[in-house]
Amino acid sequence: MKKATMILVLVLAVLGVFGQDITGQWNGVLKVQGTQLRLVFNISKSVGGYTATMDSPDQNAKGIPITSTTFEKSKLNIVITNLRAEYSGELKGQKITGTFKQNGMEFPLDLSREEIQKQVVKRPQEPVKPYPYYEEDLTFQNVKENFTLSGTLTLPKKEGKFPAVILITGSGPQNRDEELMGHKPFLVLSDYLTKQGIAVLRYDDRGVGQSKGSFKNATTADFATDVESAVAYLKTRKEIIPSKIGLVGHSEGGNIAPMVAARNKDVCFIVLLAGTGIRGDKLLLLQQELIARAAGGKEKDINQTKAINTKAFDLILKSANDEILKADLRNFLTEELKKSPEDARPKGMTSEEFISMQLSQTTSPWMLSFIRYDPATALEKVKCPVLAVNGDKDLQVPSKVNLPAIENALKKGGNKQVTTKEFAGLNHLFQECKTGALSEYSEIEQTFAPVVMDEVAKWILLKTK
């Protein structure tokens, strides 16, 4: 989930030059996992060849320089070494049909002389203002780290006292609507719960949207302090029943909610939406295998990747010094790359560039803590009621492994108020789907299966009556 944003940022310095007479302005829309990004290429010709700049209207970026461009026999090729990216296209009449490649992934990108508008995506569940309830944008303070978080509170009515939930996003920098893959799951969920009589607080992650603080080096434990700050804020609101404040966490948010509940007795309940129950390294290995297989990967490649990652994760789990760990991982990856150098790295990327990229991703503070973290340590300490739900086609947090692990950890700690439920035909975003593959997320019109929202709302109302 976290990678989609990175790709959009990287792609901003790409692409370039076209034409039999290729000079002038070319327009296109890049579609990456449900997000559409308009690109405008301004091409001119000089004695030495072509030069170009790029604009990205949706990100208010203009005049982005292009590194190098060749155009021969209607074929355009652009290589952006610092982004490890490549674009290849062919001029056909007044259009260019092409493909953008970055870090082994490919995205179609066609260009035209005419200005192109983004396609209107159908999301029938998204609420339209005016809402039949009260909505308020607000800020609250993370006192421990001294920064402000920005969010939205929805109340069934402006006056009254209500039970409340705090929505906790999944991994990666996300706004208060948990916007991803062209969907806004938390906007849809908060709308549904508020209409059922439950107050909802959702907020931008630290460093995202209107929230302050830094996301870059934060870990799951850091995000837990943001949730605790949200709980403290809700207690100051006269409309909220302080003894009936609960947490609803999706994906990584399902790790954060138990952390907070384990050390805060005033958390009334928690709901885990595709929450994890197994240690991070085990989850990532299983996730990578299932996603690769669903994408049509070869079993040989899947097994090879799993073997390499297992060894790398083992180094991380055994290491007590992160600086020594980086050196050990560098040596390990160098030796592995020697075995199959062409298969391992994207075209145009040197071995050193590839290893540096892998180290940067694998040894970030968040990734190291995630790989090492076992959710059972917090789950065993949770004493409040827990509802854990998952879809049976979830490839990111597989239900068959995680739901039993969550239930076992809670019961091991003596919690007798545990409800788990698996929903047939639903993916990681709780959409009705065919395969559960990530490629389906943006293609499906549905944002959140009503049957799950209904289950969650009824359970919360039962626990807070």
Secondary structure, DSSP 4 states (H G I P E B T S, - for coil): --HHHHHHHHGGG------TT--EEEEEEEEETTEEEEEEEEEEEETTEEEEEEEEGGGTEEEEEP-EEEEETTEEEEEEGGGTEEEEEEEETTEEEEEEEETTEEEE--EESS--PPPPPP-TTS--SSPSSEEEEEEEEETTTTEEEEEEEEESSSSS-EEEEEEE--SSS--TT--BTTB-HHHHHHHHHHHTT-EEEEEPPTTSTT--S--TT--HHHHHHHHHHHHHHHTT-TTEEEEEEEEEEETTHHHHHHHHHHH-TT---EEEES---S-HHHHHHHHHHHHHHHTT--HHHHHHHHHHHHHHHHHHHH-S-HHHHHHHHHHHHHHHHHHSHHHHS-TT--HHHHHHHHHHHHTSHHHHHHHH--THHHHTT--S-EEEEEETT-SSS-HHHHHHHHHHHHHHTT---EEEEEETTB-TT--B-SS--GGGTTT-S-SS-HHHHHHHHHHHHHHH-
